[in-house]
Structures are given as C-alpha cells and as structure tokens.
Amino acid sequence: MSFISVENLSLSFGNHEVLKDISFQIEEGELITLLGPSGCGKSTLLRVIAGLEVFQEGNLFLEEDDISNTLPRDRNVGMVFQNYALFPNMTIFENIAFGLTLKKLPKDEIHREVMRVVRLVNLEDKIDHYPHQLSGGQQQRTSLARSLVTKPKVLLLDEPLSALDAKIRKQLQVDIRELQKTLGITMIFVTHDQEEAMILSDRVFVMSEGKIVQSATPADLYAQPKNQFVASFIGNYNILSTDDLNKIDPAFSDQSLVSKYAIRSESIQLAAPSGETGIYFNGKIENYTVLGSTIRCLYDVNDVKLSVDLINNVQNLESIKSQTQLFIDRNDIIAIDQ
C-alpha cells in the first residue's frame, strides 16, 4: 500500500461540494504539489489530510493506518501556513521549540533538536531574535523549522511562499526542494503558481472545481496536458479547433473525433529552411512584448490568433518586423479533451 492513500473522498459545506470523489496515492519521500486556481479545493484537501476539516465520504490512510477519524495532534503531520503563524512574544528559539515544550521533553533534548533544524534552515544567528526583527523569508524559515522539529511523517505546506517577493520566493523554492531531498520527508505543497509547481514537484496534481483533473510529472504534464483547462492553466498554449488548423494549413486533416488541439507558444518558430517536416504558413504580426528572455508575439493567420514565444535576441527582434513565414512541427500539435 502507498504511504498516503486517499479513497473516494468527498466534502461539502452545506449544499456546496468542495471536494468531489477524490482518490490518489503518494509514495514515501515524494514531493507532491496541489496546483490550481483559487477556490478549486486544494487548501481544503490539505486541511483534510491535516485533520482540520471533516469529510463526509471516503477514507484516508497513512502508512496503512486509517486516520480518517484521528485527531490532528495524533496524526504526526506537520503544517506550514502562508502567514507564518509565529508567536510575536516568543524568540525564534522558543517558537521552534513550542511543539517539543508541549510534549514536556527534557531541556537538553529540546535544545539539541531545535539547533538541528535551525542549522537546516540557516537561522543559527537569529535564535534570540523576535519574529518582527526577521524578514518575511526568515519568518517562513522559522515556521518551516517549527514544523520539522517534531519529526513529522508528512509535511503539508499551504501556499507558504505567496506573500514573499519574487527574489526571496525563488531562493526558498530551491531551499525547500533541497531540504526535502536531504531529509527524505514526504511533502504536499499547495500553490496556484505554475512555475513553482514545476520547480518543486516530483508529481503535480492539477485541481479544478473540487477534482484532480490530471496527475503527472512536471515534464509529462507540460508535454501532454490532458484537456483544455490543464493546457490553459499550466502553460502558454494556443488552443485550436480543427477548423482553426485548416485555416492555418488547408492540407491539415484529422479524421478522429478530436475537437481541440494545443500548441505551445515556444513550439511555433520563425520558419526554418525548407526541408523540415511540418507546417509552413504566413502570419501577420499584430504586436509583441519583451518579457525578459522571451519575446511574446501575437500573429494573425487567416483570422486565427497565435501566440508565439521567441528567444529575445537581436536577430529575432529584427526578424519579427519583416519575416512573415512561421513553422510548426506536426509532433508539437497535441490532441486534448475539452
């Protein structure tokens, strides 16, 4: 049996279904991301695993033990929140030690365990400070250390980086992933940020309207989105119908029942020399925006709008002003469900 197993789990608040017949398995040592827009149920699912929400149907197992009705304090599950949830009147050492103090462990053991996790999160020189004296990133490291010090079997993280600025957020993404690999701990991480999910995860569970609509590795998810929602949410895809593709290439034909296709914006190129196997077509540039290392272009192709991402360099900046021919490899046209 898997380390964590959720079977046919459903939860409603009154007449509102929040989680709908959810089932999945997580192996020990995996880092799983629950990814989806606001209101899709990802944080509620995390709170169910922590024991903070009561579900009406289904079962929840941890190491083969049914913990569906186990109290939160008895699950041996740690949780990190978005708002840090630190005690302002306690030092960083005291905040981290709080869970061990409640267990009435000997002082020398508490000190040893606190210093162990403090070193893991690089806060050795901050243990006598108070939360207001720390940056947002340091406060979140404190929250992370407090959750780890009790040696939980599973660590749950509910959008822990969303309140941080971009530079600190990116560094903590790397730090959390390295920490997870070092400890070998099972983590479930909630985010609405697609890039964050791709950086952190062994697998991503994409959620929509209370359901997991696709679970896959980051690479597989990006290469083969299951449906239109996933393609639209996890990347800059062009979603096209068969009619749209026929307008781009009259020779395009597909006798299957597929009604939608997805093409990644970076898969469309300024035309390579003839001889490549694929679709060549002319498009009119409508506008473009420079986004750091990427030039995002909008082309009109026989009334079909195509988003095209090009590498930001002098050659491409000049080419988009004069070159009208584009190219798509047929292997980059992905059939998807609606």
C-alpha positions as CSV (number, residue, x, y, z in Angstrom):
1,M,0.0,0.0,0.0
2,S,1.2,3.6,-0.7
3,F,2.5,5.8,2.1
4,I,-0.6,8.1,1.8
5,S,-3.8,6.8,0.2
6,V,-7.0,8.8,-0.3
7,E,-10.0,6.8,-1.5
8,N,-13.2,8.4,-2.9
9,L,-13.0,11.4,-0.6
10,S,-15.8,14.0,-0.7
11,L,-16.5,17.0,1.4
12,S,-19.3,19.6,1.3
13,F,-20.0,22.8,3.2
14,G,-23.8,22.8,3.3
15,N,-25.0,22.3,-0.2
16,H,-21.7,23.3,-1.7
17,E,-19.5,20.4,-2.9
18,V,-15.9,21.4,-2.3
19,L,-14.1,18.0,-2.8
20,K,-15.7,15.5,-5.2
21,D,-14.8,11.8,-5.1
22,I,-11.0,12.3,-4.9
23,S,-8.7,9.3,-5.0
24,F,-4.9,9.3,-5.2
25,Q,-1.7,7.6,-3.8
26,I,1.6,9.2,-2.7
27,E,4.8,7.3,-2.1
28,E,7.1,7.9,0.8
29,G,9.6,10.6,0.1
30,E,7.7,12.2,-2.7
31,L,7.1,15.9,-3.0
32,I,3.6,16.4,-4.5
33,T,2.1,19.8,-5.5
34,L,-1.6,20.5,-5.5
35,L,-1.9,23.1,-8.3
36,G,-5.0,25.0,-9.2
37,P,-6.8,28.4,-9.2
38,S,-8.3,30.0,-6.1
39,G,-11.4,28.1,-4.9
40,C,-10.6,24.8,-6.5
41,G,-10.3,22.9,-3.2
42,K,-6.6,22.5,-2.9
43,S,-6.2,24.1,0.5
44,T,-9.3,22.3,1.8
45,L,-7.8,19.0,0.7
46,L,-4.6,19.8,2.6
47,R,-6.6,20.7,5.7
48,V,-8.4,17.3,5.4
49,I,-5.1,15.5,5.4
50,A,-4.1,17.5,8.5
51,G,-7.3,16.7,10.2
52,L,-8.5,20.3,10.3
53,E,-11.6,19.6,8.1
54,V,-14.1,16.7,8.5
55,F,-15.1,15.0,5.3
56,Q,-18.4,13.2,4.7
57,E,-17.3,10.3,2.4
58,G,-14.2,8.3,1.7
59,N,-11.1,7.1,3.6
60,L,-7.7,8.5,4.4
61,F,-4.7,6.2,5.1
62,L,-1.2,7.0,6.3
63,E,1.2,4.0,6.3
64,E,-1.8,1.6,6.0
65,D,-3.4,3.1,9.1
66,D,-6.9,4.6,8.6
67,I,-6.6,8.1,10.0
68,S,-10.0,9.3,8.8
69,N,-11.1,10.0,12.3
70,T,-7.8,10.5,14.0
71,L,-7.3,13.8,15.9
72,P,-4.9,16.3,14.3
73,R,-2.4,16.1,17.2
74,D,-2.2,12.3,16.8
75,R,-1.5,12.2,13.0
76,N,2.2,13.1,13.2
77,V,1.6,15.6,10.4
78,G,3.3,19.0,10.3
79,M,1.8,22.1,8.6
80,V,3.3,25.3,7.3
81,F,0.9,28.2,6.7
82,Q,1.1,31.2,4.4
83,N,1.0,33.8,7.2
84,Y,3.9,32.1,9.3
85,A,1.7,31.8,12.4
86,L,4.5,32.7,14.7
87,F,4.1,33.8,18.3
88,P,5.2,37.5,18.4
89,N,6.2,37.5,22.1
90,M,8.5,34.4,21.7
91,T,12.0,34.3,20.4
92,I,12.8,32.3,17.3
93,F,14.2,29.5,19.5
94,E,11.1,29.5,21.6
95,N,8.8,29.5,18.6
96,I,10.6,26.5,17.1
97,A,10.7,24.7,20.4
98,F,7.0,25.2,21.1
99,G,5.8,21.7,20.0
100,L,8.6,20.0,21.9
101,T,7.8,22.1,25.0
102,L,4.2,20.9,24.9
103,K,5.5,17.4,25.0
104,K,7.4,18.2,28.1
105,L,10.7,16.9,26.7
106,P,13.9,17.4,28.7
107,K,15.5,20.8,28.1
108,D,18.8,19.4,26.7
109,E,16.8,17.3,24.2
110,I,14.7,20.4,23.2
111,H,17.9,22.4,22.7
112,R,19.5,19.7,20.6
113,E,16.5,19.2,18.3
114,V,16.0,23.0,17.9
115,M,19.6,23.5,16.9
116,R,19.4,20.6,14.5
117,V,16.6,22.2,12.4
118,V,17.9,25.7,12.9
119,R,21.1,24.7,11.1
120,L,19.0,23.1,8.3
121,V,17.2,26.4,7.6
122,N,20.3,28.6,8.2
123,L,19.0,30.6,11.2
124,E,21.7,29.9,13.7
125,D,22.4,33.6,14.2
126,K,18.7,34.5,14.7
127,I,17.6,32.2,17.5
128,D,17.5,35.1,20.1
129,H,15.6,37.4,17.8
130,Y,11.8,38.0,17.8
131,P,9.7,37.5,14.6
132,H,9.3,41.2,13.9
133,Q,13.1,41.5,13.7
134,L,13.2,39.0,10.8
135,S,12.5,39.3,7.1
136,G,9.5,37.5,5.6
137,G,11.7,34.8,4.2
138,Q,13.4,34.3,7.6
139,Q,10.0,34.1,9.3
140,Q,8.9,31.4,6.9
141,R,12.1,29.5,7.5
142,T,11.2,29.7,11.2
143,S,7.8,28.3,10.5
144,L,9.3,25.5,8.5
145,A,11.8,24.7,11.2
146,R,9.0,24.6,13.8
147,S,7.1,22.1,11.7
148,L,10.2,19.9,11.1
149,V,11.4,19.8,14.7
150,T,8.8,17.3,15.8
151,K,9.9,14.9,13.0
152,P,6.5,14.6,11.3
153,K,5.9,11.7,8.8
154,V,4.4,14.2,6.4
155,L,4.8,18.0,5.9
156,L,2.0,20.0,4.5
157,L,2.7,23.5,3.1
158,D,-0.3,25.8,2.3
159,E,1.0,28.4,-0.2
160,P,3.9,29.2,2.1
161,L,5.7,31.5,-0.3
162,S,2.9,33.5,-1.8
163,A,3.5,36.5,0.5
164,L,7.2,36.8,-0.3
165,D,8.8,39.0,-3.0
166,A,10.0,37.3,-6.2
167,K,13.7,37.0,-5.4
168,I,13.2,35.5,-1.9
169,R,10.5,33.2,-3.2
170,K,12.7,31.7,-5.9
171,Q,15.5,31.1,-3.3
172,L,13.1,29.4,-0.9
173,Q,11.8,27.2,-3.7
174,V,15.3,25.9,-4.2
175,D,15.9,25.6,-0.4
176,I,12.7,23.7,0.3
177,R,13.4,21.2,-2.5
178,E,17.0,20.7,-1.3
179,L,15.7,20.3,2.3
180,Q,13.1,17.8,1.2
181,K,15.7,15.7,-0.6
182,T,18.1,15.9,2.3
183,L,15.5,14.7,4.9
184,G,13.7,12.3,2.5
185,I,10.4,13.6,4.0
186,T,7.1,13.3,2.2
187,M,5.7,16.8,1.4
188,I,2.5,18.1,-0.1
189,F,2.7,21.7,-1.3
190,V,-0.2,23.9,-2.3
191,T,0.3,26.6,-4.8
192,H,-1.5,28.5,-7.6
193,D,1.8,29.3,-9.3
194,Q,2.6,27.0,-12.3
195,E,6.3,27.7,-12.4
196,E,6.6,27.0,-8.6
197,A,4.9,23.6,-9.1
198,M,7.2,22.7,-12.0
199,I,10.3,23.6,-10.0
200,L,9.4,21.8,-6.8
201,S,7.5,18.7,-7.6
202,D,8.1,15.0,-8.2
203,R,4.4,15.0,-9.4
204,V,1.8,17.7,-9.8
205,F,-1.9,17.2,-9.1
206,V,-3.8,19.7,-11.1
207,M,-7.2,20.6,-9.4
208,S,-10.3,22.2,-10.8
209,E,-13.7,22.6,-9.1
210,G,-13.0,20.1,-6.4
211,K,-11.5,17.4,-8.6
212,I,-8.0,16.2,-9.5
213,V,-8.1,16.5,-13.3
214,Q,-4.6,15.3,-14.1
215,S,-1.6,14.0,-12.1
216,A,1.8,13.7,-13.8
217,T,5.4,14.6,-13.5
218,P,6.2,18.2,-14.4
219,A,7.7,17.1,-17.7
220,D,4.8,14.9,-18.7
221,L,2.3,17.5,-17.6
222,Y,3.8,20.1,-19.8
223,A,4.3,17.9,-22.8
224,Q,0.9,16.2,-22.7
225,P,-1.8,18.2,-20.9
226,K,-5.0,16.2,-20.7
227,N,-7.6,18.8,-21.5
228,Q,-8.2,22.4,-22.3
229,F,-8.2,23.6,-18.7
230,V,-4.9,22.0,-17.9
231,A,-3.3,23.3,-21.1
232,S,-4.6,26.8,-20.4
233,F,-3.5,26.8,-16.8
234,I,0.0,25.3,-16.8
235,G,1.5,26.9,-19.9
236,N,1.1,29.4,-22.7
237,Y,-0.7,27.2,-25.1
238,N,-2.6,28.0,-28.2
239,I,-6.0,26.2,-28.0
240,L,-7.2,25.5,-31.6
241,S,-10.1,23.7,-33.3
242,T,-9.8,21.5,-36.4
243,D,-11.3,24.5,-38.3
244,D,-8.5,26.7,-37.0
245,L,-5.8,24.3,-38.1
246,N,-7.4,24.1,-41.5
247,K,-7.2,27.9,-41.8
248,I,-3.5,27.7,-40.9
249,D,-2.8,24.8,-43.3
250,P,-5.6,23.7,-45.7
251,A,-3.7,20.4,-46.1
252,F,-4.3,19.6,-42.4
253,S,-6.7,16.7,-41.9
254,D,-7.7,14.6,-38.9
255,Q,-10.4,12.0,-39.2
256,S,-10.6,11.4,-35.5
257,L,-13.2,12.7,-33.1
258,V,-10.7,15.2,-31.5
259,S,-12.2,18.6,-31.3
260,K,-9.4,20.6,-29.7
261,Y,-5.6,20.8,-30.1
262,A,-2.9,22.5,-28.0
263,I,0.3,24.0,-29.4
264,R,2.9,25.5,-27.1
265,S,3.8,29.1,-27.9
266,E,7.5,28.3,-28.0
267,S,6.9,25.4,-30.4
268,I,6.0,27.9,-33.2
269,Q,9.1,29.1,-34.9
270,L,10.1,31.7,-37.4
271,A,10.4,29.5,-40.5
272,A,13.4,27.2,-40.6
273,P,15.0,26.4,-44.0
274,S,12.7,24.3,-46.2
275,G,13.1,20.6,-45.8
276,E,11.8,20.4,-42.2
277,T,8.8,18.1,-41.8
278,G,5.9,20.3,-40.6
279,I,3.6,23.1,-41.5
280,Y,4.8,26.3,-43.1
281,F,2.4,29.3,-43.2
282,N,2.4,33.1,-43.3
283,G,1.2,35.2,-40.4
284,K,0.9,38.9,-39.8
285,I,2.5,40.3,-36.7
286,E,-0.1,42.3,-34.7
287,N,2.1,43.2,-31.6
288,Y,4.9,41.9,-29.5
289,T,6.0,42.3,-25.9
290,V,9.5,41.8,-24.5
291,L,9.3,39.6,-21.3
292,G,12.9,39.3,-20.1
293,S,14.5,36.5,-22.1
294,T,11.3,36.0,-24.2
295,I,9.6,37.9,-26.9
296,R,5.9,37.2,-26.9
297,C,4.3,37.8,-30.3
298,L,0.7,37.8,-31.4
299,Y,0.2,36.8,-35.0
300,D,-2.9,36.7,-37.2
301,V,-3.1,33.8,-39.5
302,N,-6.2,33.9,-41.7
303,D,-8.2,35.2,-38.7
304,V,-6.7,32.7,-36.3
305,K,-4.7,34.4,-33.4
306,L,-1.5,32.7,-32.5
307,S,0.7,33.4,-29.5
308,V,4.4,32.8,-30.4
309,D,7.3,32.9,-27.9
310,L,10.7,33.6,-29.3
311,I,14.1,33.9,-27.6
312,N,14.9,37.5,-27.0
313,N,17.9,38.3,-29.2
314,V,18.7,41.0,-31.8
315,Q,18.1,38.6,-34.8
316,N,14.6,37.7,-33.7
317,L,13.7,41.3,-32.8
318,E,14.7,42.3,-36.4
319,S,13.1,39.2,-38.0
320,I,9.6,39.7,-36.5
321,K,9.4,43.1,-38.1
322,S,10.0,41.7,-41.6
323,Q,9.6,37.9,-41.7
324,T,6.1,36.6,-42.1
325,Q,6.6,32.9,-42.5
326,L,6.2,30.6,-39.5
327,F,6.7,26.9,-38.9
328,I,5.1,24.2,-36.7
329,D,6.4,20.6,-36.3
330,R,3.4,18.3,-36.6
331,N,4.6,16.4,-33.5
332,D,4.0,19.6,-31.5
333,I,0.3,19.6,-32.2
334,I,-1.3,17.9,-29.2
335,A,-4.8,16.5,-29.2
336,I,-6.6,17.3,-26.0
337,D,-10.1,16.8,-24.4
338,Q,-12.3,19.8,-24.0
